[in-house]
């Protein structure tokens, strides 16, 4: 599978990723635990990428750097907005589940506009 196809597969799964993360966070799981749930509940390209993020974190890669590395491997607007949401969360705080819900609502509207 070429890099572009891989990125397209990951991008197509971002809405489901956001939903699983939102639901897990609302259930009281941490971000890391929610990522583990994504790996267990989803499959394919996105689950493999999330597993890579978890592996990076386990070897000491800083949190945001692990997500920036994912974005470097799979450059897309959907993932960029998701990673930017994590950056904003760490800088400003607030409810990450609400932010993921908002991004999930905005992404389809952006696709219709473009």
Order of alpha helices (4+ residues) and beta strands (2+ residues): alpha-alpha-alpha-alpha-alpha-alpha
